[in-house]
Amino acid sequence: MWGGGLALLLLLAGCRAELPTPDASATALLRQLQQAYQAGERAAALALADSVIQQAPRWPEGYVWKGVLLRDLGQLRAAETVLRQALQLRADHVEARLLLARVMQQQGQLHEALRQYRQALHQASGVLRAAAWVQLGHVYRELGQLDQAALSFQEALQLDSTLAEAWDGLRHVHELKGQLPEALAAARKAQQQAPYHPDYQLALGALLMRMGQPSAAARWLKNVLAARPWQPIAHYHLGRALLALGDTVAGQQHLRRADQLRRLEPLLTQAEVAVAQHADALALLKLARRLLQEGFATQTRQAVEAAHALQPRHPALEQLLQEMTRLEAP
């Protein structure tokens, strides 16, 4: 959940004042890049990152931001390359190291990710140190080292007890251990710290369903779907909750929608294979996959439509768009 979580944008924008800055034109380009990123204009931001690098090749910020954007687009190996370039320029650039660790984690290289997070801990302070502990907790959980994961999340909370992501990480560990009352307490803490965040509402709703509280679960799951209408897990759990509450028609509708959304995943994979030789279209489909996994409807379709505009003759893209149209039908 980093992407959602300790927002990398905040870390990058707010923690670099101690770095020596290049000339005014490079810093102006960086400000434009940050504005484009905040506006969701990824292509413009990526072009601006290249301009920053060209203008100030010895300044790590352009490389770090390019790494952020390439990761967003699913180009993990390319992101790894530019982040290592940033660290060659400044080995104590904590944000670059944290992002590199996250990229290694996403590539399944968990022990290398651990190494990078631990190194970041030696260099970081404040919010960045808390971020390193949170991400260490996620890696330990993926490795099945649940006690180490719990300790890492607790270390983060010692530094900042308001970190929703750390509370949610602790919730996940308790759930995996079967400690449901403790998991529920942590889930409520996460939701309280980020009241409108769909990820924490979804975790709380799903856990309440697991604990046999469908009425309470339904409230949170409806909130999730108001923000992210293509979230299949929320549809599934809300369907089960409504069936338990006696609303058979609505419950079955949500369960059908969950099945429809799950069918998009293999179609998206087919489309990625079809355009594998076309880097721009493939990047858009990888972005669509991330948006779909988070439950965004309009944004997912827009990314697929943009890929289709670049490669209009691929049947796999046509089939994917047709299935999306069926999903949008009343």
C-alpha positions as CSV (number, residue, x, y, z in Angstrom):
1,M,0.0,0.0,0.0
2,W,2.6,2.6,-0.9
3,G,0.9,4.4,-3.3
4,G,-1.7,4.8,-0.6
5,G,0.2,4.9,2.7
6,L,3.1,7.2,3.7
7,A,2.7,9.4,0.6
8,L,5.9,9.4,-1.3
9,L,4.9,12.7,-2.9
10,L,4.8,14.3,0.6
11,L,8.2,12.9,1.4
12,L,9.8,14.1,-1.8
13,A,8.2,17.5,-1.8
14,G,8.9,18.2,1.9
15,C,12.2,16.8,2.9
16,R,14.9,18.0,0.5
17,A,15.6,21.5,1.7
18,E,19.0,20.4,3.0
19,L,20.2,19.4,-0.4
20,P,22.4,21.8,-2.4
21,T,20.1,23.1,-5.2
22,P,21.1,23.7,-8.9
23,D,20.3,26.8,-10.9
24,A,16.9,28.4,-10.8
25,S,15.8,26.9,-14.1
26,A,16.2,23.3,-12.8
27,T,14.3,24.1,-9.6
28,A,11.5,25.7,-11.6
29,L,11.2,22.6,-13.8
30,L,11.0,20.5,-10.6
31,R,8.1,22.6,-9.3
32,Q,6.3,22.2,-12.6
33,L,7.0,18.4,-12.4
34,Q,5.4,18.3,-8.9
35,Q,2.4,20.2,-10.1
36,A,1.9,17.9,-13.1
37,Y,2.2,14.9,-10.8
38,Q,-0.4,16.2,-8.3
39,A,-2.7,16.9,-11.3
40,G,-2.3,13.3,-12.5
41,E,-0.5,14.3,-15.7
42,R,2.0,11.4,-15.7
43,A,3.2,11.9,-19.3
44,A,3.9,15.6,-18.8
45,A,5.6,14.9,-15.4
46,L,7.8,12.2,-17.0
47,A,8.9,14.6,-19.7
48,L,9.7,17.2,-17.1
49,A,11.7,14.7,-15.1
50,D,13.9,14.1,-18.2
51,S,14.2,17.9,-18.5
52,V,15.4,18.2,-14.9
53,I,18.0,15.5,-15.4
54,Q,19.2,17.1,-18.6
55,Q,19.4,20.6,-16.9
56,A,21.0,19.3,-13.7
57,P,22.6,15.8,-14.3
58,R,24.4,15.8,-11.0
59,W,21.3,16.6,-8.9
60,P,19.5,13.4,-7.7
61,E,16.0,14.9,-7.6
62,G,15.3,14.4,-11.3
63,Y,16.3,10.8,-11.1
64,V,14.2,10.2,-8.0
65,W,11.1,11.7,-9.5
66,K,11.6,9.8,-12.7
67,G,11.7,6.6,-10.5
68,V,8.4,7.6,-8.9
69,L,6.8,8.0,-12.3
70,L,8.2,4.8,-13.8
71,R,7.0,2.9,-10.8
72,D,3.6,4.4,-11.1
73,L,3.6,3.2,-14.7
74,G,4.6,-0.3,-13.7
75,Q,8.1,-0.1,-15.3
76,L,9.9,-1.4,-12.3
77,R,13.3,-2.4,-13.8
78,A,13.6,1.1,-15.4
79,A,12.6,2.6,-12.1
80,E,15.3,0.6,-10.3
81,T,17.9,1.8,-12.8
82,V,17.2,5.5,-12.3
83,L,17.0,5.2,-8.5
84,R,20.4,3.5,-8.4
85,Q,21.7,6.5,-10.4
86,A,20.2,8.8,-7.8
87,L,22.0,6.9,-5.0
88,Q,25.3,7.0,-6.9
89,L,25.0,10.8,-6.9
90,R,24.0,10.9,-3.2
91,A,24.2,7.7,-1.2
92,D,22.3,9.2,1.8
93,H,19.3,10.2,-0.2
94,V,16.8,8.5,2.1
95,E,13.7,8.9,-0.1
96,A,15.6,7.4,-3.1
97,R,16.6,4.4,-1.0
98,L,13.1,3.9,0.4
99,L,11.6,4.0,-3.1
100,L,14.3,1.6,-4.4
101,A,13.5,-0.8,-1.6
102,R,9.8,-0.6,-2.5
103,V,10.6,-1.3,-6.2
104,M,12.7,-4.3,-5.2
105,Q,9.9,-5.5,-3.0
106,Q,7.4,-5.2,-5.9
107,Q,9.7,-7.3,-8.0
108,G,9.7,-10.0,-5.4
109,Q,13.3,-9.5,-4.3
110,L,12.4,-9.4,-0.7
111,H,15.8,-9.9,0.9
112,E,17.3,-7.1,-1.2
113,A,14.3,-4.9,-0.2
114,L,15.1,-5.7,3.5
115,R,18.7,-4.7,3.0
116,Q,17.7,-1.4,1.5
117,Y,15.1,-0.6,4.2
118,R,17.6,-1.4,6.9
119,Q,20.2,0.8,5.3
120,A,17.6,3.6,5.2
121,L,17.0,3.2,8.9
122,H,20.6,4.1,9.5
123,Q,20.2,7.3,7.6
124,A,16.6,8.4,8.3
125,S,15.0,10.4,11.0
126,G,11.5,11.6,11.7
127,V,8.8,10.6,9.2
128,L,11.3,8.9,6.9
129,R,12.5,6.6,9.8
130,A,8.8,5.7,10.5
131,A,8.3,5.0,6.8
132,A,11.3,2.6,6.8
133,W,9.9,0.7,9.8
134,V,6.4,0.5,8.2
135,Q,7.9,-0.9,4.9
136,L,10.1,-3.3,6.8
137,G,7.0,-4.6,8.5
138,H,5.3,-5.3,5.1
139,V,8.4,-7.2,3.9
140,Y,8.6,-9.3,7.1
141,R,4.9,-10.1,6.7
142,E,5.5,-11.2,3.1
143,L,8.3,-13.4,4.3
144,G,6.0,-15.0,6.9
145,Q,8.0,-13.5,9.8
146,L,5.0,-12.2,11.6
147,D,6.6,-11.4,15.0
148,Q,9.2,-9.3,13.2
149,A,6.5,-7.6,11.2
150,A,4.6,-6.7,14.3
151,L,7.7,-5.4,16.0
152,S,8.4,-3.2,13.0
153,F,5.0,-1.7,12.9
154,Q,5.2,-1.1,16.6
155,E,8.5,0.7,16.1
156,A,6.8,3.0,13.5
157,L,4.0,3.7,15.9
158,Q,6.5,4.6,18.7
159,L,7.7,7.3,16.3
160,D,4.3,8.4,15.2
161,S,1.1,6.9,16.8
162,T,-1.0,8.6,14.0
163,L,0.3,6.4,11.2
164,A,-2.7,4.7,9.7
165,E,-0.6,2.5,7.5
166,A,1.3,1.1,10.6
167,W,-2.0,0.4,12.4
168,D,-3.3,-1.3,9.3
169,G,-0.1,-3.4,9.0
170,L,-0.5,-4.4,12.6
171,R,-4.2,-5.3,11.8
172,H,-3.0,-7.6,9.0
173,V,-0.5,-9.4,11.2
174,H,-3.1,-10.0,13.9
175,E,-5.5,-11.3,11.3
176,L,-2.9,-13.7,10.0
177,K,-2.3,-14.9,13.5
178,G,-6.1,-15.4,14.1
179,Q,-6.1,-12.7,16.8
180,L,-9.3,-11.1,15.6
181,P,-10.2,-8.8,18.6
182,E,-6.7,-7.3,18.4
183,A,-7.0,-7.0,14.6
184,L,-10.3,-5.2,15.0
185,A,-8.8,-2.7,17.5
186,A,-5.9,-2.0,15.1
187,A,-8.3,-1.7,12.1
188,R,-10.4,0.9,14.0
189,K,-7.2,2.8,14.9
190,A,-6.2,2.9,11.2
191,Q,-9.7,4.1,10.1
192,Q,-9.7,6.8,12.8
193,Q,-6.4,8.1,11.7
194,A,-7.5,8.2,8.0
195,P,-11.3,8.4,8.2
196,Y,-12.1,8.6,4.5
197,H,-9.4,6.3,3.1
198,P,-11.1,3.4,1.2
199,D,-8.3,0.9,1.9
200,Y,-8.8,1.1,5.7
201,Q,-12.6,1.2,5.4
202,L,-12.4,-2.0,3.3
203,A,-10.1,-3.7,5.8
204,L,-12.5,-2.8,8.6
205,G,-15.6,-4.0,6.7
206,A,-14.0,-7.3,5.6
207,L,-12.9,-8.0,9.2
208,L,-16.3,-7.2,10.6
209,M,-17.8,-9.7,8.1
210,R,-15.3,-12.3,9.2
211,M,-16.4,-11.7,12.8
212,G,-20.0,-12.1,12.0
213,Q,-21.1,-8.5,12.1
214,P,-22.8,-7.9,8.7
215,S,-24.7,-4.7,9.6
216,A,-21.6,-2.9,10.8
217,A,-19.6,-4.3,7.8
218,A,-22.1,-3.1,5.3
219,R,-21.7,0.6,6.4
220,W,-18.0,0.6,5.7
221,L,-18.2,-1.4,2.4
222,K,-20.8,1.0,1.0
223,N,-18.4,3.8,1.7
224,V,-15.7,2.0,-0.2
225,L,-17.8,1.5,-3.3
226,A,-18.9,5.1,-3.3
227,A,-15.3,6.1,-3.8
228,R,-14.1,3.0,-5.8
229,P,-17.0,1.4,-7.6
230,W,-14.9,-1.3,-9.3
231,Q,-13.5,-2.7,-6.0
232,P,-14.3,-6.4,-6.3
233,I,-13.5,-7.4,-2.8
234,A,-15.9,-4.7,-1.5
235,H,-18.6,-6.0,-3.8
236,Y,-18.0,-9.5,-2.6
237,H,-18.2,-8.8,1.1
238,L,-21.1,-6.3,0.7
239,G,-23.0,-9.0,-1.2
240,R,-22.4,-11.5,1.6
241,A,-23.4,-8.9,4.2
242,L,-26.6,-8.0,2.5
243,L,-27.5,-11.7,2.0
244,A,-27.0,-12.2,5.7
245,L,-29.2,-9.2,6.4
246,G,-32.0,-10.7,4.2
247,D,-31.6,-8.4,1.2
248,T,-31.2,-11.2,-1.4
249,V,-31.7,-9.2,-4.6
250,A,-29.1,-6.5,-3.7
251,G,-26.7,-9.1,-2.2
252,Q,-26.7,-11.2,-5.4
253,Q,-26.2,-8.1,-7.5
254,H,-23.0,-7.3,-5.7
255,L,-21.8,-10.8,-5.9
256,R,-22.4,-10.8,-9.7
257,R,-20.5,-7.5,-10.0
258,A,-17.6,-9.0,-8.0
259,D,-17.4,-11.9,-10.5
260,Q,-17.6,-9.5,-13.5
261,L,-14.7,-7.4,-12.2
262,R,-12.6,-10.5,-11.6
263,R,-13.0,-11.4,-15.2
264,L,-11.3,-8.2,-16.3
265,E,-8.0,-9.4,-14.8
266,P,-7.3,-12.2,-17.4
267,L,-8.5,-9.9,-20.2
268,L,-6.1,-7.3,-19.1
269,T,-3.3,-9.8,-19.0
270,Q,-4.2,-10.9,-22.6
271,A,-4.1,-7.2,-23.7
272,E,-0.7,-6.7,-22.1
273,V,0.7,-9.7,-23.9
274,A,-0.8,-8.4,-27.2
275,V,1.0,-5.0,-26.9
276,A,4.2,-6.3,-25.3
277,Q,6.3,-4.8,-28.0
278,H,4.7,-1.3,-27.7
279,A,6.2,0.3,-24.6
280,D,3.8,3.2,-24.3
281,A,0.6,1.1,-24.7
282,L,2.0,-1.5,-22.3
283,A,2.8,1.2,-19.7
284,L,-0.8,2.5,-19.9
285,L,-2.2,-1.1,-19.4
286,K,0.0,-1.6,-16.4
287,L,-1.3,1.7,-15.0
288,A,-4.8,0.4,-15.8
289,R,-4.1,-2.7,-13.8
290,R,-3.0,-0.8,-10.8
291,L,-6.1,1.5,-11.0
292,L,-8.3,-1.6,-11.4
293,Q,-6.8,-3.3,-8.4
294,E,-7.7,-0.2,-6.3
295,G,-11.2,-0.1,-7.7
296,F,-11.2,3.0,-9.8
297,A,-13.7,2.8,-12.6
298,T,-13.4,5.9,-14.8
299,Q,-9.6,6.1,-14.5
300,T,-9.1,2.5,-15.4
301,R,-11.2,2.8,-18.5
302,Q,-9.4,6.0,-19.5
303,A,-6.0,4.2,-19.3
304,V,-7.3,1.3,-21.4
305,E,-8.8,3.7,-24.0
306,A,-5.5,5.6,-24.3
307,A,-3.7,2.3,-24.9
308,H,-6.3,1.4,-27.5
309,A,-5.8,4.7,-29.2
310,L,-2.1,3.8,-29.6
311,Q,-2.8,0.2,-30.8
312,P,-6.4,0.3,-32.2
313,R,-6.2,-3.0,-34.1
314,H,-5.6,-5.4,-31.3
315,P,-8.6,-7.7,-30.6
316,A,-7.6,-8.2,-27.0
317,L,-7.9,-4.5,-26.3
318,E,-11.3,-4.4,-28.1
319,Q,-12.5,-7.4,-26.0
320,L,-11.3,-5.7,-22.8
321,L,-13.2,-2.4,-23.6
322,Q,-16.3,-4.4,-24.5
323,E,-16.3,-6.1,-21.1
324,M,-15.8,-2.7,-19.4
325,T,-18.8,-1.3,-21.3
326,R,-20.9,-4.2,-20.1
327,L,-19.9,-3.4,-16.6
328,E,-21.0,0.2,-17.0
329,A,-24.4,-0.8,-18.3
330,P,-27.2,-0.2,-15.8
